[in-house]
Amino acid sequence: MEINSSYFSYLFAFGFGQSLLLTIALLKSTQRRSITRIFFLVVLIIMAVEILYGLLYQTQSIFDFPHLLRLNTFLVMSFGPALYLALDYYFSKQADFKARDLLHFAPALITLIYFIPLFLANSSAKIDYLNMMYTGVHSDSLIFGGARRLQQGGYLLLVIRLLWINKQHFKSNLKNNYFRPLMAMILLFGFMWLGDIYRYFFRFDLYTGIINTILMSSVLVYLTIKFISRESFFDGNIDRKYASSALSREQEKEILTKVKQLFLDKSLFTDSSLSLQSLSTLLQIPANYISQSINNQLGLSYSGYISQWRVNKAKDLLKDQTNHRLTLEYIGKQAGFKSTSAFNAAFRKNTGTTPSQYRKGFK
């Protein structure tokens, strides 16, 4: 079983080093911190940890660091949820994190709690645990190995469903640098899951992580090349038409602050006829500068940004008990929507629920 000199050990080490360096580089990057990007980074961090553990198990170095035993197990349960949420926020263009999305990480939390007694055990107990893993199939490996594959299969289906629902956006998204790395991650996820299923049922041992490491390393090479080439794929929804703009990030923030203040002071967004050009005239700022600032700073189009303000206004009206007799059509118009259908569609997109369902929560 001695394999310390295996070439595969170098593959694991290379993959881990590359993943770690790419993660650090992206964390230090000055590019916009979007929710999608945060979840994308979570996926990269999990990949770095998984490759490290592959190296530890492949070379049996885990016996030298028994206290690291199983620390990766709960993180692996977060891979599917993080990738799914990165894609979900990408397509929904949701700028704010929804607390309920933390429920996706409940299996990872349960796994963490389950292994706490093992984490607190002494080195001798952990060595015995490892010997059981190497000489046979540990019950924990069967239970959590199966649970992980079922969970990942479920999230793979959710990802496919998201792609199917948003298939009409593929043509435009393919021009977006952010979409391509996400697609690479999705393909990696799919291949890893299929490989895991095969190994789990037909070839269950500690040496079959090599295929996953090759796949992860290949995707990491791609992401590294993209990053080094300075293609801003982590700037999500930034349109290439702004690439040559003279506006700095600080100027964009300043313009966005002026727009926000005007909306707060005069509630202009409640005017259903408010256009980008009319806003430009009021602020004495070129329309393309306003559009660019909203797009680059928030990852939203002008219409999406206005929609968010109107939905927030509608939420305030729906919460107010004194308005419980008002019709949804009236509330939608008060918030700035031209029609009830537009109100319902925007509200569901921004909150995940309908206005009527939202109102019921405050009765």
C-alpha positions in Angstrom: 0.0 0.0 0.0 3.0 2.3 0.0 2.5 4.9 -2.6 4.3 8.0 -1.3 6.4 8.2 -4.5 3.4 8.0 -6.8 3.1 10.5 -9.6 -0.4 11.0 -8.5 0.8 12.6 -5.3 2.3 15.4 -7.4 -1.0 15.8 -9.2 -2.8 16.2 -5.9 -0.2 18.7 -4.7 -0.4 20.7 -7.9 -4.1 20.8 -7.8 -4.2 22.0 -4.2 -1.5 24.6 -4.8 -3.3 26.0 -7.9 -6.7 26.0 -6.2 -5.3 27.8 -3.1 -3.4 30.4 -5.2 -6.4 31.1 -7.4 -8.7 31.5 -4.4 -6.2 33.9 -2.7 -5.9 35.9 -5.9 -9.6 36.2 -6.3 -10.1 37.2 -2.7 -7.5 40.0 -3.1 -9.0 41.1 -6.4 -10.6 44.6 -6.5 -13.5 43.3 -8.7 -17.0 43.7 -7.5 -18.1 41.4 -4.6 -21.4 40.0 -5.8 -23.4 37.2 -4.1 -22.7 34.9 -7.1 -19.0 35.6 -6.8 -19.0 34.8 -3.0 -20.6 31.4 -3.6 -18.2 30.8 -6.5 -15.3 31.4 -4.1 -16.9 29.0 -1.6 -16.8 26.3 -4.3 -13.1 27.1 -5.0 -12.2 26.8 -1.4 -14.0 23.5 -1.1 -12.1 22.3 -4.1 -8.8 23.3 -2.5 -9.7 21.4 0.7 -10.9 18.3 -1.2 -7.7 18.2 -3.2 -5.6 18.6 0.0 -7.5 15.7 1.6 -7.0 13.6 -1.6 -3.3 14.1 -1.2 -3.4 13.2 2.5 -5.4 10.0 1.9 -3.5 9.1 -1.3 -0.1 9.2 0.4 -1.5 8.0 3.8 0.0 11.2 5.3 -3.3 11.5 7.2 -1.8 9.2 9.7 0.7 12.0 10.5 -2.1 14.5 10.9 -4.9 12.4 12.5 -6.6 15.5 13.9 -7.5 16.5 10.3 -9.6 13.4 10.0 -13.1 14.0 8.5 -12.9 17.8 8.7 -13.5 17.8 4.9 -16.6 15.7 5.1 -19.1 18.5 6.0 -17.4 20.9 3.6 -18.1 18.4 0.7 -21.8 18.6 1.6 -21.6 22.3 0.8 -20.3 22.0 -2.7 -23.6 21.3 -4.4 -25.5 24.0 -2.5 -22.8 26.6 -3.1 -22.7 26.0 -6.9 -26.5 25.9 -7.2 -26.8 29.2 -5.3 -24.1 30.8 -7.4 -26.1 30.0 -10.5 -29.4 30.9 -8.9 -28.2 34.4 -7.9 -26.6 34.8 -11.3 -29.8 34.3 -13.2 -32.1 36.1 -10.7 -29.7 39.0 -10.5 -30.6 39.2 -6.8 -28.3 41.7 -5.1 -29.1 40.9 -1.5 -28.6 37.6 0.2 -31.7 35.7 1.3 -31.4 34.3 4.8 -33.6 31.3 3.9 -30.9 30.1 1.5 -28.9 29.0 4.5 -31.2 26.0 4.8 -29.4 24.6 1.8 -26.4 24.1 4.1 -28.4 22.2 6.8 -27.0 18.7 5.7 -23.5 20.1 6.0 -24.3 21.4 9.5 -25.9 18.0 10.5 -22.7 16.3 9.3 -20.5 18.6 11.2 -22.5 18.0 14.4 -22.4 14.2 13.9 -18.6 14.2 13.7 -17.9 16.5 16.7 -17.2 13.5 19.0 -14.6 12.2 16.5 -13.1 15.7 16.2 -12.7 15.8 20.1 -11.3 12.3 20.3 -7.6 11.7 21.0 -5.0 10.7 18.4 -5.1 7.0 19.3 -8.8 6.8 18.6 -8.4 8.6 15.3 -5.6 6.3 14.2 -7.9 3.3 15.0 -10.6 4.9 13.0 -8.2 5.4 10.0 -7.0 1.8 10.2 -10.7 0.7 9.9 -11.0 2.9 6.8 -7.9 1.5 5.1 -8.5 -2.2 6.0 -12.2 -2.2 5.2 -15.3 -0.1 4.6 -16.2 2.1 7.6 -19.9 2.5 8.3 -19.5 6.3 8.3 -18.0 6.0 4.8 -21.1 4.1 3.6 -23.6 6.4 5.3 -22.1 9.8 4.5 -20.7 8.6 1.1 -24.2 7.6 0.1 -25.8 10.7 1.6 -23.3 12.9 -0.2 -23.9 11.3 -3.6 -27.7 11.5 -3.1 -27.4 15.2 -2.2 -25.1 16.0 -5.0 -27.4 14.2 -7.5 -30.3 16.3 -6.2 -28.4 19.5 -6.7 -27.3 18.4 -10.1 -30.9 18.1 -11.0 -31.7 21.6 -9.6 -28.8 23.0 -11.6 -30.1 21.4 -14.8 -33.6 22.7 -14.0 -32.2 26.3 -13.6 -30.4 26.0 -16.9 -33.5 24.7 -18.6 -35.7 27.5 -17.2 -33.2 30.1 -18.3 -32.3 28.5 -21.6 -33.6 31.6 -23.5 -30.8 33.6 -21.9 -28.0 31.4 -23.0 -27.2 33.3 -26.2 -26.6 36.6 -24.3 -25.0 34.9 -21.3 -22.5 33.1 -23.4 -21.0 36.5 -24.2 -20.6 37.1 -20.4 -17.3 36.0 -19.0 -19.0 35.0 -15.7 -21.2 32.5 -17.4 -18.4 30.4 -18.9 -16.6 29.6 -15.6 -20.0 28.7 -14.1 -20.6 26.3 -16.9 -17.2 24.8 -16.5 -18.0 24.2 -12.8 -21.4 22.7 -13.7 -19.8 20.3 -16.1 -17.1 19.4 -13.5 -19.9 18.8 -10.9 -21.7 16.5 -13.3 -18.7 14.4 -14.2 -17.6 14.2 -10.6 -21.0 13.0 -9.6 -21.2 10.3 -12.3 -17.7 9.2 -11.4 -18.6 9.0 -7.7 -21.7 7.0 -8.4 -19.6 4.5 -10.4 -16.9 4.2 -7.8 -19.4 4.0 -4.9 -21.3 1.0 -6.3 -18.6 -0.8 -8.3 -15.1 0.2 -7.0 -15.2 1.6 -3.5 -11.7 2.4 -2.2 -9.5 5.2 -1.1 -7.6 5.6 -4.3 -10.3 6.5 -6.7 -10.2 10.3 -6.0 -7.5 10.5 -8.7 -10.2 11.0 -11.4 -11.8 13.8 -9.5 -8.5 15.5 -8.9 -7.7 15.4 -12.6 -11.1 16.9 -13.4 -10.7 19.6 -10.7 -7.2 20.4 -11.8 -8.3 20.8 -15.4 -11.0 23.2 -14.5 -8.6 25.1 -12.2 -6.1 25.4 -15.1 -8.9 26.9 -17.2 -10.0 29.4 -14.5 -6.4 30.4 -13.9 -5.8 31.1 -17.6 -9.0 33.2 -17.6 -7.9 35.1 -14.6 -4.4 35.7 -15.7 -5.7 36.9 -19.1 -7.4 39.7 -17.1 -10.9 38.8 -18.4 -13.2 40.1 -15.6 -15.4 37.0 -15.5 -16.1 37.7 -11.8 -17.7 41.0 -12.7 -20.9 39.0 -13.5 -23.2 41.3 -15.5 -20.8 44.0 -16.6 -21.5 44.8 -20.2 -18.5 44.9 -22.6 -19.8 48.2 -24.0 -18.5 49.8 -20.8 -15.0 48.4 -21.1 -13.5 51.6 -22.6 -15.5 53.9 -20.3 -13.5 56.7 -18.6 -15.6 56.4 -15.4 -13.7 55.1 -12.4 -15.2 52.9 -9.7 -15.3 55.8 -7.3 -17.2 57.9 -9.9 -19.7 55.1 -10.5 -20.3 54.9 -6.7 -20.8 58.6 -6.6 -23.4 58.6 -9.4 -25.2 55.7 -7.8 -25.3 57.6 -4.5 -26.9 60.5 -6.2 -29.5 58.3 -7.8 -30.3 56.7 -4.4 -30.6 60.0 -2.7 -32.9 61.3 -5.3 -35.1 58.3 -5.0 -35.1 58.6 -1.2 -36.0 62.3 -1.3 -38.6 62.3 -4.0 -39.6 58.7 -4.5 -39.3 59.2 -8.3 -39.4 55.4 -8.8 -43.1 55.4 -8.0 -43.7 57.2 -11.3 -44.4 54.4 -13.8 -43.3 56.5 -16.7 -39.8 57.3 -15.2 -37.3 56.5 -17.9 -33.5 56.4 -17.9 -33.4 59.5 -20.1 -35.7 61.5 -17.8 -33.6 60.5 -14.8 -30.5 61.6 -16.7 -32.1 65.0 -17.3 -33.0 65.5 -13.6 -29.5 64.6 -12.4 -27.7 66.3 -15.3 -25.7 63.0 -15.8 -25.4 61.2 -19.1 -27.8 58.3 -19.3 -25.1 55.8 -20.2 -23.1 56.8 -17.1 -26.1 56.1 -14.9 -26.7 52.8 -16.6 -23.0 51.8 -16.3 -22.9 52.7 -12.6 -25.9 50.6 -11.8 -24.7 47.7 -13.9 -21.1 47.7 -12.7 -21.8 48.4 -9.0 -24.9 46.3 -8.5 -25.0 43.8 -11.4 -28.4 45.1 -12.4 -29.9 46.8 -15.5 -31.7 50.1 -15.1 -35.1 48.4 -15.2 -34.0 45.8 -12.7 -32.8 48.5 -10.3 -36.0 50.5 -10.6 -38.0 47.2 -10.1 -36.1 46.5 -6.8 -37.1 50.0 -5.5 -40.7 49.5 -6.4 -40.8 46.0 -4.9 -39.4 47.4 -1.6 -42.0 50.1 -1.7 -44.7 47.5 -2.2 -43.4 45.4 0.6 -43.7 48.4 3.0 -47.3 49.0 1.9 -48.2 45.3 2.3 -46.7 45.2 5.8 -48.8 48.2 6.9 -51.9 46.9 8.6 -53.8 50.0 7.7 -53.5 49.1 4.0 -55.0 45.6 4.4 -58.2 46.6 2.6 -56.3 48.0 -0.4 -56.3 45.9 -3.5 -53.0 44.5 -4.9 -53.6 46.3 -8.1 -53.8 49.6 -6.2 -50.6 48.8 -4.2 -48.8 47.9 -7.3 -49.7 51.2 -9.0 -48.7 53.1 -5.8 -45.3 51.5 -6.0 -44.9 52.4 -9.6 -45.9 49.3 -11.6 -48.0 49.8 -14.7 -49.9 46.6 -14.4 -50.8 43.9 -11.9 -49.0 41.3 -14.0 -45.8 43.3 -14.0 -46.2 43.8 -10.2 -46.6 40.1 -9.6 -43.8 39.1 -11.8 -41.3 41.6 -10.4 -42.4 40.8 -6.8 -41.9 37.1 -7.2 -38.5 37.5 -8.9 -37.2 39.7 -6.1 -38.7 37.9 -3.1 -39.5 34.4 -4.3 -43.2 34.8 -3.3 -46.3 36.6 -4.5 -47.7 39.8 -3.1 -50.7 38.1 -1.7 -48.6 35.4 0.0 -46.3 38.1 1.4 -49.3 40.1 2.8 -50.6 37.0 4.6 -47.5 36.9 6.7 -48.4 40.2 8.3 -52.0 39.6 9.0 
